[in-house]
Amino acid sequence: MTNHNPTYIIFGLGNPGPEYKNTRHNAGFWCVEFLAEKFGFPVFSRNNKNVMISTGIIAGRPVALVKPRTFVNNSGHAIETGLKKFHVGIDGILIISDDITLPPGKIRLRKEGGSGGHNGLKSIIEILGSNEFARLRIGVGDVDEGSLVDHVLSPLPKESAKLVNEALVVSGAAIELLLTKGLSEAMNIYN
């Protein structure tokens, strides 16, 4: 942990536990883990029952990277914990989630919106009482056949995984721009 009090919190949604590590629903986890590695953040702390946290600097700003431990469907409780811990308002957060409506490797930044059927975003909107928070959605591909639950809790095929890994690199650049120039500028370039 750094001594800098984070002024921005990046939440990567996902499910804790080794059995979920490589599943589509963990795209948010993959992204914050990528950011932690890229910018030299320390290992995520497990001191809180709702969240795992790592703090450091991205683009000159003190940032907290947070992985909820509440499972995707209850993400709102983890977001609430992070906001209280760091005394950051809703305008100082970015939520990163998987999106089945985007092809693998595509990303979308938005400053507000509905849940789009994503239970994690639905939980966050419910707990915060607002849908006006920045979010970055990482495409994991649409459901071809079978159930939605089976789809998001299954691993990506090899080619799709490669595209999503490339999307993590692009997401990192988009987040750097967001932190230096603002969300609108990042949306203009990366959407």
C-alpha positions in Angstrom: 0.0 0.0 0.0 1.2 3.5 -0.7 1.0 6.4 1.7 -1.0 8.4 -0.8 -4.7 8.6 -0.1 -6.4 7.5 -3.3 -8.5 10.1 -5.1 -9.9 7.6 -7.6 -11.1 4.0 -7.2 -11.2 1.5 -10.0 -13.4 -1.5 -9.2 -12.9 -4.6 -11.3 -16.0 -6.9 -11.0 -15.6 -10.7 -10.8 -16.1 -13.7 -8.6 -13.5 -14.7 -6.0 -12.0 -18.2 -5.9 -9.8 -20.3 -8.2 -12.8 -22.0 -9.8 -13.9 -18.7 -11.3 -10.4 -17.3 -12.2 -10.6 -17.8 -16.0 -14.4 -17.3 -16.5 -15.8 -14.5 -18.6 -17.5 -12.9 -15.6 -14.0 -12.1 -14.3 -13.0 -9.6 -17.0 -13.1 -6.8 -14.4 -10.7 -8.8 -12.2 -8.4 -9.4 -15.2 -8.3 -5.7 -15.9 -7.4 -4.5 -12.4 -4.8 -7.2 -12.1 -3.3 -6.1 -15.5 -3.3 -2.5 -14.2 -1.6 -3.6 -10.9 1.1 -5.4 -12.8 1.6 -2.6 -15.4 1.9 0.2 -12.9 3.8 -1.8 -10.2 1.1 -1.9 -7.5 1.7 -4.2 -4.5 -0.2 -7.5 -4.0 -3.9 -7.1 -3.3 -4.6 -6.9 0.4 -7.2 -9.3 1.8 -7.8 -7.5 5.1 -11.5 -6.7 4.3 -14.3 -9.3 4.0 -15.9 -7.4 1.1 -12.9 -6.2 -1.0 -9.3 -6.8 -1.9 -7.4 -3.6 -2.4 -4.1 -2.4 -3.9 -3.1 1.2 -4.0 -0.5 3.0 -6.1 0.0 5.7 -8.8 -1.4 5.8 -12.3 -0.8 8.8 -14.5 0.4 10.8 -11.5 -2.8 10.1 -9.5 -3.1 8.0 -6.3 -5.5 5.2 -7.2 -7.1 2.3 -5.4 -7.6 -0.9 -7.4 -10.4 -2.9 -5.9 -11.6 -6.5 -6.5 -14.9 -7.2 -4.7 -15.1 -10.4 -2.7 -18.9 -10.4 -2.7 -19.4 -12.3 -6.0 -20.7 -10.4 -9.0 -24.3 -10.4 -8.1 -23.6 -8.5 -4.8 -21.0 -6.1 -6.2 -22.9 -3.1 -4.8 -21.9 -4.0 -1.2 -18.2 -4.0 -2.2 -18.5 -0.7 -4.0 -20.1 0.8 -0.9 -17.3 -0.5 1.3 -14.6 1.0 -1.1 -16.3 4.4 -1.2 -16.6 4.6 2.6 -13.0 3.4 3.1 -11.5 6.1 0.8 -14.0 8.8 1.2 -14.4 9.1 -2.5 -17.7 10.2 -4.2 -19.5 8.5 -7.0 -17.7 10.8 -9.5 -14.4 9.3 -8.4 -15.0 5.7 -9.4 -14.7 3.5 -12.5 -16.5 0.2 -12.6 -15.0 -2.4 -15.0 -17.2 -5.3 -16.0 -17.6 -8.0 -18.6 -20.2 -7.5 -21.4 -21.8 -10.3 -23.4 -23.2 -7.9 -26.0 -19.8 -6.8 -27.1 -17.5 -9.1 -29.2 -14.4 -10.3 -27.5 -11.7 -7.6 -27.5 -14.1 -4.6 -27.8 -14.4 -2.1 -25.0 -16.9 0.7 -24.2 -16.5 3.6 -21.8 -19.7 5.3 -20.5 -20.4 7.9 -17.9 -23.8 6.5 -16.9 -26.4 4.0 -18.0 -28.5 1.0 -17.0 -27.3 -2.4 -16.0 -27.7 -3.9 -19.5 -28.8 -7.1 -17.8 -25.5 -7.4 -15.8 -26.4 -8.4 -12.2 -23.2 -6.7 -10.8 -24.1 -3.4 -12.3 -27.7 -3.8 -11.2 -26.5 -4.4 -7.6 -24.3 -1.3 -7.8 -27.1 0.9 -9.1 -29.4 -0.4 -6.4 -27.0 0.2 -3.5 -25.7 3.6 -4.8 -29.2 4.7 -5.7 -27.8 6.1 -9.0 -26.7 4.9 -12.4 -24.4 8.0 -12.9 -21.0 6.4 -12.5 -18.3 5.8 -15.1 -18.0 2.2 -16.4 -15.7 0.3 -18.7 -17.2 -2.7 -20.3 -15.0 -5.4 -21.8 -16.5 -7.6 -24.5 -16.6 -11.3 -23.8 -18.9 -12.4 -26.6 -22.5 -13.1 -27.0 -24.3 -16.3 -25.9 -24.4 -18.7 -28.8 -26.5 -21.4 -27.2 -27.2 -22.6 -23.7 -27.9 -20.4 -20.6 -26.5 -17.0 -19.8 -25.2 -18.3 -16.5 -23.3 -21.1 -18.1 -21.8 -18.6 -20.6 -20.5 -16.0 -18.2 -19.2 -18.8 -15.9 -17.3 -20.5 -18.7 -13.7 -19.8 -19.9 -13.1 -18.0 -23.2 -12.0 -20.0 -26.2 -8.3 -19.5 -27.1 -8.8 -17.0 -29.9 -11.3 -14.9 -27.8 -8.9 -15.0 -24.9 -6.2 -13.5 -27.1 -8.6 -10.7 -28.1 -9.6 -10.0 -24.5 -5.9 -9.8 -23.5 -5.4 -7.2 -26.2 -8.4 -5.3 -24.9 -6.8 -5.2 -21.4 -3.8 -3.3 -22.9 -6.2 -0.9 -24.7 -8.2 -0.5 -21.4 -5.0 0.4 -19.6 -4.3 3.2 -22.1 -8.0 4.4 -21.9 -7.8 4.5 -18.1 -4.5 6.5 -18.2 -6.2 9.0 -20.5 -9.3 9.1 -18.3 -7.1 10.0 -15.3 -5.2 12.7 -17.1 -7.7 14.3 -19.5 -11.1 13.1 -18.2 -13.7 10.6 -19.2 -15.1 12.6 -22.2 -11.7 12.6 -23.9 -11.1 8.9 -23.2 -14.6 8.1 -24.6 -13.9 10.1 -27.7 -10.7 8.2 -28.5 -11.5 4.7 -27.2 -15.2 4.1 -28.0 
